Amino acid sequence: MKAITLNSTQPSRLLLTEVQTRSLMPGEVRVLIKAAALNHRDEWCRQGRYPNIKDGVILGSDGAGIVSEIGEGVDYSILQKEVIINPALNWGDNQKVQSSSFEILGMPRNGTLAESVIVPVDRLFERPQHMSWEESAALPLAGLTAYRALTYQGNIQSGENLLVTGFGGGVAQFAVQFGMALGAKVSTSSSSPEKLEIAKSLGVLHTFNYLDHNWISKAVEETNGFDLIVDGAVGDTLNHLIQVAKPGGKVVYYGATLGNPTKLEARKIFWNQLKIIGTTMGSDQDFKNMVSLVNEKKIKPIIDQVFKFEDAEKAFDRMRDGKQTGKIVLVP
């Protein structure tokens, strides 16, 4: 089968090649991929910035397709079902935190950027029928991350002020859409006026260009501060977020693309009784609840562009350069 693998000998560090598949183990299924989507972790793997990376692994965590083969012990009724794949493996029984054996599909285990993928049957959910194949593939990882950040970690309530930073990325666009679906008053930030216009078209109440040195005072003036802030950058921008959080508010961060802050406004954190919370992916229960919300509210992800597998380097470069608004999708 054709697959996009990590290969450090290539200038792009990507190789579209023929990969030999294997037989199914008990409890496993084979899914013929109709569409797959990129996440930042795929680009970080390409750059060598992710732990335990190795050449030859098929990249990709997000995918949607049709069950074509089942292993021993799997119910025949799932054959030919249209499914999405939960890429969170071995979360465990503790809703608070993942187990020590937790991993994400696509590194070090072969992922979804292939004509087919083998996964445990309990990773499958019925594909949302109001979505296209491309939209379905875009949902799992970013949708799960956004949902847990908002609900389990952020405990967002209807009527609360929510700020989602960095609108344009997959998690951020889902956090905006989920926040609105849950009744929050949603604001977002970006350095791109074009992306902020798209956010407004979705129904976002307030938008802020974080390159504007007055954005902090504008945010406080327009919203009176935020009950919950969802962020994937951290770095020194964390101190900006602390300034726009309401007393008693929360900052939930799911990534650190800007690295660690060089300083921290500790006094403001304790005086305003703020909560700084980390979150990663989500539990099986989070995924189930996320899919239910998506189906109930008929939420559709924003698709930035769709590429053929042969154009994978262009797709990865677009993510690397931060040009996307929404999810980048690849199809075999």
WOZITA-V218469 format. One record per backbone hydrogen bond with DSSP energy under -1.0 kcal/mol. CO is the residue of the C=O (numbers start at 1). NH is the residue of the N-H. E is the energy in kcal/mol with one decimal. If there is no record, write none. Layout:
BEGIN
((CO	NH	E) (CO	NH	E))
END
This chain:
BEGIN
((1	19	-3.2) (2	115	-2.0) (3	17	-2.6) (4	59	-1.9) (5	15	-2.1) (6	56	-3.4) (7	10	-1.5) (13	7	-1.9) (15	5	-2.8) (17	3	-2.1) (25	28	-1.9) (27	121	-2.8) (28	71	-2.9) (29	119	-1.9) (30	68	-2.6) (30	69	-1.2) (31	117	-1.9) (32	66	-1.9) (35	64	-2.3) (36	330	-3.5) (39	42	-1.4) (39	43	-1.0) (40	44	-2.6) (41	45	-2.2) (42	46	-1.9) (43	47	-1.9) (44	49	-3.0) (45	48	-1.3) (54	57	-1.1) (57	6	-2.0) (58	111	-2.1) (59	113	-2.5) (60	112	-1.4) (62	37	-1.1) (63	85	-1.6) (64	34	-2.7) (64	35	-1.7) (65	83	-3.0) (66	32	-3.1) (67	80	-2.9) (69	30	-2.6) (71	74	-1.7) (72	27	-2.1) (75	78	-1.6) (76	79	-1.8) (78	81	-1.9) (81	67	-2.2) (82	127	-2.3) (83	65	-2.2) (84	125	-2.2) (87	105	-2.4) (89	103	-2.1) (91	99	-2.0) (99	102	-1.5) (103	89	-2.8) (104	107	-1.1) (109	106	-1.5) (112	114	-2.4) (113	4	-3.0) (115	33	-1.7) (117	31	-2.7) (119	29	-2.4) (120	123	-2.1) (121	124	-1.7) (123	86	-3.3) (125	84	-2.8) (128	131	-1.6) (132	136	-2.6) (133	137	-2.3) (134	138	-1.2) (136	139	-1.0) (139	143	-2.4) (140	144	-2.6) (141	145	-2.4) (142	146	-2.5) (143	147	-2.5) (144	148	-2.3) (145	149	-2.1) (146	150	-2.1) (147	151	-2.7) (148	153	-2.6) (150	156	-2.5) (151	155	-1.2) (157	160	-2.1) (160	185	-3.3) (161	227	-1.4) (161	228	-1.9) (162	187	-2.9) (163	230	-2.8) (164	189	-1.5) (166	169	-1.5) (168	326	-3.8) (169	173	-2.3) (170	174	-1.9) (171	175	-2.7) (172	176	-2.3) (173	177	-2.1) (174	178	-3.5) (175	179	-2.3) (176	180	-2.1) (177	181	-2.2) (178	182	-1.9) (179	184	-2.6) (180	183	-1.5) (183	159	-2.8) (185	162	-2.8) (186	205	-2.3) (187	164	-2.3) (188	208	-1.9) (189	167	-2.8) (192	196	-2.0) (193	197	-1.8) (194	198	-1.7) (195	199	-2.1) (196	200	-2.2) (197	201	-1.9) (198	202	-1.1) (199	204	-1.9) (200	203	-1.2) (206	188	-2.1) (208	190	-1.9) (209	212	-2.2) (212	215	-2.2) (214	218	-2.3) (215	219	-2.6) (216	220	-2.2) (217	221	-2.3) (218	222	-2.7) (219	223	-2.1) (220	224	-2.1) (226	246	-2.8) (227	250	-2.0) (228	163	-2.4) (229	252	-3.2) (230	165	-2.4) (231	254	-2.1) (232	257	-1.7) (233	258	-2.2) (234	237	-1.2) (235	238	-1.4) (237	241	-2.0) (238	242	-2.1) (239	243	-1.2) (240	244	-1.1) (244	226	-2.0) (246	249	-2.4) (249	275	-2.1) (250	229	-1.9) (251	277	-3.1) (252	231	-2.5) (253	279	-1.7) (256	259	-1.9) (259	235	-2.2) (264	266	-2.4) (265	269	-1.6) (266	270	-2.3) (267	271	-2.7) (268	272	-2.1) (269	274	-2.5) (272	248	-3.2) (275	251	-2.9) (277	253	-2.6) (283	287	-2.1) (284	288	-2.3) (285	289	-2.5) (286	290	-2.5) (287	291	-2.5) (288	292	-1.9) (289	293	-2.2) (290	294	-2.4) (291	295	-2.5) (292	296	-2.7) (293	297	-2.6) (294	299	-1.6) (302	327	-2.8) (305	329	-2.6) (307	331	-2.2) (308	311	-2.0) (309	312	-1.7) (311	315	-1.8) (312	316	-2.8) (313	317	-2.5) (314	318	-2.0) (315	319	-1.7) (316	320	-2.8) (317	321	-2.3) (318	323	-1.9) (319	322	-1.3) (327	304	-2.7) (328	38	-2.6) (329	307	-3.0) (330	36	-2.9) (331	309	-1.7))
END
